[in-house]
Amino acid sequence: MQSLRELYKIGYGPSSSHTIAPGRAAKMFSTKHPDIKKFRVTLYGSLAATGVGHGTDKVIETMINPREVEIIWKPEVELPLHPNGLIFEALENDKAVDSWEVYSVGGGDLRDNTGLLNDASKVYDLNTMDDILAWCIEEGRSFWEYVEFCEGKEIWDFLANVWSIMKESIVRGLEEEGVLPGTLRIARKASSYYIRSKTTTGSTGNIGLLFAAALAVAEENAACGKIVTAPTCGASGVVPAVLYFLTEDQGFSDKRIIRGLATAGLIGNIVKTNGSISGAEVGCQGELGTACAMAAGAAAQIMGGTPKQIEYAAEMGFEHNLGLTCDPVEGYVQIPCIERNAFISQKARDCAVYSLFSDGSHKISFDQVVETMMQTGKDLQSKYRETSLGGLARIVRPIIKKA
């Protein structure tokens, strides 16, 4: 498995697959051709179907600017390796002198016919939850210690910065008001939820704080703000919200929170390696389902769980999001994405608490849920996998540009 540095990416929303990865690809290809004055980029499949709402064209133009770029949209055509495909062409006298077929495969990662472009960062020998859990039990250690064992102590400085950026996105989001970008005219809610949580007593106020934190990050993402992929932009509100809640409501230290981030990242890495975190490939179960598992496992650890209880919390968080479709209205990461971040944050916390009441024993393993998620994703019709053609998205037709 790759380093956590390849899971937690610091960037700008609204989509790791539709903005961060295409932007990286555009920069790489244009840098390769410093003397070329014009480029052509063709977007395929899901990347084209929801590219307008996600701002894919804008990020590509920004990365190639000031040179000219022509963008072609082909939502009805899928390239062979993944629904999110692009072809870059360097043009001289309107004729292609070089081309590159590349894929945005989730979480800001890129793949071409040589494999993952950042695959050299593999640092983990064990790739499954069963094997890592067995290591923890045999060694008498927890998941965060396995992260340190594989990544070295320097990983803590990286994760401390990740936690700092996550907190900053929450603080900004709790203060911002107004309407989110795009044609849906969705008003920000995090600020009002936060105020109400402060004036509401008991458990309702606590839940309100958790909702407010998740909304803050999800709204920042939708507004193209600076966030951390956890494991994607669209699911970026869950992990920071749960960890922020444990800090603000229950007083856990940053040191414990950062160790929780290590465990959350390990869980996300397992899904990314053996399954998928791409909504275009497997639906939202791969994005918010993974985020729920990450947050649940991290919370169980922070609250004193054993390795078995941590695995159980992550398994529940994933299992109870199986089949979740990716159906963003008009292609924006707003409806239903923002509310889902809030509700799934609460689900993640509940999974952690539930697991702590148990001894960690259960029938279905986390690895089996990952396998099931992948099969479920393959069985989903493409209209339920980030094309904005099914589910809630059918209510308002997306804006699609065609060649």
C-alpha positions as CSV (number, residue, x, y, z in Angstrom):
1,M,0.0,0.0,0.0
2,Q,1.0,3.6,-0.6
3,S,2.1,6.1,2.0
4,L,-0.6,8.1,3.7
5,R,0.8,11.1,1.9
6,E,-1.0,9.8,-1.2
7,L,-4.3,9.4,0.6
8,Y,-4.5,12.7,2.5
9,K,-4.0,15.3,-0.2
10,I,-4.2,19.0,0.6
11,G,-5.9,20.8,-2.2
12,Y,-9.0,22.8,-3.3
13,G,-12.5,21.5,-4.0
14,P,-14.9,20.6,-5.2
15,S,-13.7,17.2,-6.4
16,S,-10.5,15.2,-6.2
17,S,-11.5,13.2,-9.3
18,H,-12.7,16.1,-11.3
19,T,-10.5,19.0,-10.3
20,I,-7.4,17.9,-8.3
21,A,-6.4,15.0,-10.6
22,P,-7.2,16.6,-14.0
23,G,-5.4,19.7,-12.8
24,R,-2.3,17.6,-12.0
25,A,-2.5,15.9,-15.3
26,A,-2.8,19.2,-17.2
27,K,0.2,20.6,-15.4
28,M,2.3,17.5,-16.1
29,F,1.5,17.4,-19.8
30,S,1.9,21.1,-20.4
31,T,5.2,21.1,-18.5
32,K,6.4,18.3,-20.8
33,H,5.8,20.6,-23.8
34,P,7.1,24.0,-22.9
35,D,7.2,25.2,-26.5
36,I,3.7,24.1,-27.5
37,K,1.2,27.0,-27.7
38,K,-2.0,25.1,-28.1
39,F,-3.4,21.9,-26.5
40,R,-6.6,19.9,-26.9
41,V,-8.1,17.9,-24.0
42,T,-10.9,15.5,-24.5
43,L,-13.0,14.4,-21.5
44,Y,-14.8,11.1,-21.5
45,G,-17.5,9.3,-19.6
46,S,-18.3,10.5,-16.1
47,L,-15.6,13.1,-16.2
48,A,-17.4,14.8,-19.1
49,A,-20.9,14.1,-17.8
50,T,-20.4,16.1,-14.6
51,G,-17.3,18.1,-15.5
52,V,-19.2,21.5,-15.8
53,G,-20.6,21.3,-12.3
54,H,-17.3,20.2,-10.9
55,G,-15.3,22.9,-12.8
56,T,-13.1,20.4,-14.6
57,D,-12.7,22.7,-17.7
58,K,-11.8,25.7,-15.5
59,V,-9.0,23.9,-13.6
60,I,-7.5,22.5,-16.9
61,E,-7.6,26.0,-18.4
62,T,-6.0,27.5,-15.3
63,M,-3.1,24.9,-15.3
64,I,-2.4,25.4,-19.0
65,N,-2.8,29.2,-19.0
66,P,-1.6,31.4,-20.7
67,R,-1.4,29.0,-23.5
68,E,-4.5,28.0,-25.5
69,V,-6.5,24.9,-24.8
70,E,-9.5,23.4,-26.6
71,I,-11.7,21.2,-24.5
72,I,-14.0,18.5,-26.0
73,W,-16.7,16.7,-24.0
74,K,-17.7,13.1,-24.8
75,P,-19.9,11.9,-21.9
76,E,-21.4,9.1,-24.0
77,V,-18.0,7.5,-24.5
78,E,-15.9,5.6,-21.9
79,L,-12.2,4.8,-22.3
80,P,-11.3,1.2,-21.4
81,L,-9.6,1.6,-18.0
82,H,-11.9,3.8,-15.9
83,P,-15.0,6.0,-16.4
84,N,-13.0,9.1,-15.7
85,G,-10.8,9.3,-18.8
86,L,-8.9,12.1,-20.5
87,I,-6.8,12.4,-23.6
88,F,-4.3,15.3,-23.8
89,E,-2.9,16.4,-27.2
90,A,-0.1,18.8,-28.0
91,L,-0.9,20.6,-31.2
92,E,1.3,22.2,-33.9
93,N,-0.7,23.7,-36.9
94,D,-3.7,22.0,-35.4
95,K,-2.1,18.6,-35.7
96,A,-1.3,16.4,-32.7
97,V,2.4,15.9,-32.2
98,D,2.0,14.1,-28.9
99,S,-0.9,12.6,-26.9
100,W,-1.5,11.1,-23.5
101,E,-4.4,8.9,-22.4
102,V,-4.7,9.2,-18.6
103,Y,-7.4,8.4,-16.0
104,S,-8.5,10.1,-12.8
105,V,-9.1,7.1,-10.5
106,G,-10.2,8.6,-7.3
107,G,-8.8,10.7,-4.4
108,G,-6.7,12.8,-6.8
109,D,-4.7,9.9,-8.2
110,L,-3.8,9.4,-11.8
111,R,-3.3,6.3,-13.9
112,D,-2.1,5.7,-17.4
113,N,-1.1,2.5,-19.3
114,T,2.0,2.2,-17.1
115,G,0.0,2.0,-13.9
116,L,-0.5,4.5,-11.0
117,L,1.7,7.5,-11.6
118,N,2.6,7.7,-7.9
119,D,2.9,4.0,-7.2
120,A,6.5,4.3,-6.2
121,S,5.4,5.4,-2.7
122,K,4.4,1.9,-1.5
123,V,5.6,1.6,2.0
124,Y,3.3,-1.0,3.6
125,D,4.0,-4.7,3.3
126,L,0.6,-5.8,4.5
127,N,-2.4,-4.9,2.3
128,T,-5.5,-6.3,4.1
129,M,-7.3,-5.6,7.3
130,D,-7.1,-9.2,8.4
131,D,-3.3,-9.3,8.0
132,I,-2.8,-5.9,9.8
133,L,-5.1,-6.9,12.6
134,A,-3.2,-10.2,13.0
135,W,0.0,-8.1,13.2
136,C,-1.5,-5.9,15.9
137,I,-2.6,-8.8,18.0
138,E,0.6,-10.7,17.7
139,E,2.8,-7.6,18.5
140,G,0.5,-6.3,21.2
141,R,0.2,-3.0,19.3
142,S,-2.5,-0.8,17.7
143,F,-3.1,0.3,14.1
144,W,-1.3,3.7,14.5
145,E,1.8,1.9,15.6
146,Y,1.8,-0.1,12.4
147,V,1.6,3.2,10.5
148,E,4.7,4.4,12.4
149,F,6.4,1.1,11.9
150,C,6.0,1.4,8.1
151,E,6.2,5.1,7.5
152,G,8.7,6.2,10.2
153,K,8.3,8.8,12.9
154,E,8.4,11.6,10.3
155,I,4.8,10.7,9.4
156,W,3.6,12.5,12.5
157,D,4.8,15.9,11.2
158,F,2.8,15.3,8.0
159,L,-0.3,14.2,9.9
160,A,0.0,17.1,12.3
161,N,-0.2,19.4,9.3
162,V,-3.1,17.5,7.9
163,W,-5.0,17.9,11.1
164,S,-4.1,21.6,11.1
165,I,-5.6,22.1,7.6
166,M,-8.7,20.1,8.6
167,K,-9.3,22.4,11.6
168,E,-8.7,25.5,9.5
169,S,-11.4,24.3,7.0
170,I,-13.9,23.8,9.8
171,V,-13.2,27.2,11.4
172,R,-13.6,28.9,8.0
173,G,-16.7,27.0,7.2
174,L,-18.3,27.8,10.5
175,E,-17.9,31.5,9.9
176,E,-18.9,31.7,6.3
177,E,-22.4,32.5,5.2
178,G,-24.2,33.2,1.9
179,V,-24.8,31.1,-1.2
180,L,-22.6,28.4,-2.6
181,P,-21.3,28.7,-6.2
182,G,-23.4,27.3,-9.1
183,T,-27.0,27.3,-10.3
184,L,-28.6,25.4,-7.4
185,R,-28.4,28.5,-5.1
186,I,-27.7,26.4,-2.0
187,A,-27.4,28.5,1.1
188,R,-24.6,27.7,3.6
189,K,-25.9,26.2,6.8
190,A,-22.8,25.4,8.9
191,S,-22.8,28.8,10.7
192,S,-26.4,28.6,11.8
193,Y,-26.1,25.0,12.9
194,Y,-23.1,25.9,14.9
195,I,-24.9,28.8,16.6
196,R,-27.9,26.6,17.4
197,S,-25.6,23.9,18.8
198,K,-24.2,26.5,21.2
199,T,-27.6,27.4,22.5
200,T,-29.0,23.9,22.7
201,T,-28.4,21.8,25.8
202,G,-27.9,18.0,26.2
203,S,-27.2,15.5,23.5
204,T,-29.0,17.4,20.8
205,G,-26.5,20.2,21.1
206,N,-23.7,17.7,20.9
207,I,-25.1,16.3,17.7
208,G,-25.6,19.8,16.3
209,L,-21.9,20.5,16.8
210,L,-21.0,17.4,14.9
211,F,-23.4,18.3,12.1
212,A,-22.0,21.8,11.9
213,A,-18.4,20.7,11.6
214,A,-19.2,18.3,8.8
215,L,-21.3,20.9,7.0
216,A,-18.5,23.4,7.4
217,V,-15.9,21.3,5.5
218,A,-18.4,20.1,2.9
219,E,-19.5,23.6,2.2
220,E,-15.9,24.8,2.0
221,N,-15.2,22.0,-0.5
222,A,-18.3,23.0,-2.6
223,A,-17.0,26.6,-2.6
224,C,-13.6,25.4,-3.9
225,G,-12.0,26.1,-0.6
226,K,-8.8,24.4,0.8
227,I,-9.5,21.0,2.3
228,V,-7.9,17.6,2.8
229,T,-9.1,14.6,0.8
230,A,-10.3,12.0,3.3
231,P,-10.4,10.0,1.2
232,T,-11.9,12.3,-1.5
233,C,-13.0,15.9,-1.7
234,G,-16.7,14.9,-1.8
235,A,-16.3,12.9,1.4
236,S,-13.9,15.4,3.1
237,G,-16.2,16.5,5.9
238,V,-16.7,13.2,7.8
239,V,-13.2,12.5,9.3
240,P,-12.4,16.0,10.4
241,A,-16.0,16.5,11.8
242,V,-15.7,13.4,14.0
243,L,-12.2,14.2,15.2
244,Y,-13.2,17.9,15.8
245,F,-16.2,16.7,17.9
246,L,-13.9,14.4,20.0
247,T,-11.6,17.4,20.6
248,E,-14.3,20.1,21.3
249,D,-16.9,18.0,23.1
250,Q,-14.8,15.3,24.8
251,G,-11.5,17.0,25.3
252,F,-9.2,14.5,23.6
253,S,-5.7,15.8,22.9
254,D,-4.2,16.6,19.5
255,K,-1.7,13.7,20.0
256,R,-4.6,11.2,20.3
257,I,-6.4,12.8,17.4
258,I,-3.4,12.6,15.1
259,R,-2.9,8.9,16.0
260,G,-6.6,8.5,15.0
261,L,-5.8,10.1,11.7
262,A,-3.1,7.5,11.1
263,T,-5.6,4.7,11.7
264,A,-8.2,6.4,9.6
265,G,-5.6,6.7,6.8
266,L,-4.7,3.0,7.1
267,I,-8.3,2.1,6.7
268,G,-8.8,4.3,3.7
269,N,-5.6,2.8,2.2
270,I,-7.0,-0.7,2.5
271,V,-10.1,0.3,0.5
272,K,-8.1,2.2,-2.0
273,T,-5.7,-0.7,-2.6
274,N,-8.3,-3.6,-2.6
275,G,-11.4,-1.7,-3.8
276,S,-12.0,1.8,-5.0
277,I,-12.7,5.3,-3.6
278,S,-13.9,6.6,-7.0
279,G,-17.6,7.6,-7.1
280,A,-17.5,7.2,-10.9
281,E,-16.4,3.6,-10.6
282,V,-18.4,2.3,-7.6
283,G,-20.8,5.0,-6.5
284,C,-20.8,7.0,-3.3
285,Q,-20.3,3.9,-1.2
286,G,-16.6,4.1,-2.2
287,E,-16.3,7.7,-1.1
288,L,-18.6,8.4,1.9
289,G,-18.7,4.7,2.8
290,T,-14.9,4.7,3.1
291,A,-15.0,8.0,5.0
292,C,-17.5,6.5,7.4
293,A,-15.2,3.5,8.0
294,M,-12.2,5.7,8.5
295,A,-13.9,8.0,11.0
296,A,-15.5,5.1,12.9
297,G,-12.2,3.3,13.2
298,A,-10.4,6.4,14.3
299,A,-13.0,7.3,16.9
300,A,-13.0,3.8,18.3
301,Q,-9.3,4.0,18.8
302,I,-9.3,7.5,20.3
303,M,-12.0,6.4,22.8
304,G,-9.9,3.5,23.9
305,G,-10.9,0.6,21.7
306,T,-8.9,-2.6,21.1
307,P,-7.7,-3.5,17.6
308,K,-10.7,-5.8,17.2
309,Q,-13.1,-3.1,18.3
310,I,-11.5,-0.7,15.9
311,E,-11.8,-3.1,13.0
312,Y,-15.5,-3.8,14.0
313,A,-16.3,-0.1,14.0
314,A,-14.7,0.4,10.5
315,E,-16.5,-2.7,9.2
316,M,-19.9,-1.4,10.4
317,G,-19.2,2.1,9.0
318,F,-18.5,0.5,5.6
319,E,-21.2,-2.2,5.7
320,H,-24.1,0.1,6.4
321,N,-23.2,2.3,3.4
322,L,-23.1,-0.5,0.9
323,G,-25.1,0.4,-2.3
324,L,-24.9,4.1,-1.7
325,T,-25.3,5.8,-5.1
326,C,-23.4,8.8,-6.5
327,D,-26.1,11.1,-7.9
328,P,-25.0,14.8,-7.6
329,V,-27.7,17.1,-8.9
330,E,-26.5,19.1,-11.9
331,G,-23.0,17.7,-11.2
332,Y,-22.3,19.9,-8.2
333,V,-20.9,18.4,-5.0
334,Q,-23.8,19.9,-3.1
335,I,-27.1,17.9,-3.3
336,P,-27.0,15.3,-1.7
337,C,-23.3,15.4,-0.9
338,I,-23.2,18.1,1.8
339,E,-26.0,16.6,3.9
340,R,-24.6,13.1,3.5
341,N,-21.3,14.3,5.1
342,A,-23.2,15.5,8.1
343,F,-25.4,12.4,8.6
344,I,-22.6,10.0,7.9
345,S,-20.4,11.7,10.5
346,Q,-23.1,10.9,13.1
347,K,-23.2,7.3,11.8
348,A,-19.5,7.0,12.1
349,R,-19.6,8.1,15.7
350,D,-22.4,5.7,16.5
351,C,-20.5,2.8,14.9
352,A,-17.5,3.6,17.2
353,V,-19.7,3.7,20.3
354,Y,-21.5,0.5,19.3
355,S,-18.2,-1.4,18.8
356,L,-17.0,-0.3,22.2
357,F,-19.9,-1.9,23.9
358,S,-18.9,-5.2,22.2
359,D,-15.8,-7.4,22.6
360,G,-15.0,-6.8,18.9
361,S,-16.3,-10.2,17.7
362,H,-18.5,-10.3,14.6
363,K,-19.2,-12.5,11.6
364,I,-18.4,-10.3,8.5
365,S,-14.9,-8.9,8.2
366,F,-13.8,-5.5,6.9
367,D,-12.0,-7.2,4.0
368,Q,-15.2,-9.0,3.0
369,V,-17.1,-5.7,3.0
370,V,-14.5,-4.2,0.7
371,E,-14.9,-7.1,-1.7
372,T,-18.7,-6.8,-1.5
373,M,-18.5,-3.1,-2.1
374,M,-16.5,-3.6,-5.3
375,Q,-19.0,-6.2,-6.6
376,T,-21.9,-3.9,-5.7
377,G,-20.3,-1.1,-7.6
378,K,-19.9,-3.2,-10.7
379,D,-23.5,-4.2,-10.5
380,L,-24.7,-0.6,-10.2
381,Q,-25.9,0.9,-13.5
382,S,-23.6,3.7,-14.7
383,K,-26.3,6.3,-14.1
384,Y,-25.9,5.7,-10.4
385,R,-22.1,6.2,-10.5
386,E,-21.4,10.0,-10.7
387,T,-22.9,10.6,-14.2
388,S,-25.7,12.7,-12.8
389,L,-28.2,10.7,-14.9
390,G,-29.9,8.7,-12.1
391,G,-31.1,8.9,-8.5
392,L,-31.7,12.4,-7.2
393,A,-29.9,13.9,-10.2
394,R,-32.7,12.9,-12.6
395,I,-34.9,15.6,-11.0
396,V,-32.7,18.4,-12.4
397,R,-30.9,17.6,-15.6
398,P,-27.2,18.2,-15.6
399,I,-25.5,20.7,-17.8
400,I,-23.5,18.6,-20.4
401,K,-21.3,20.0,-23.1
402,K,-20.8,17.8,-26.2
403,A,-18.4,18.0,-29.0
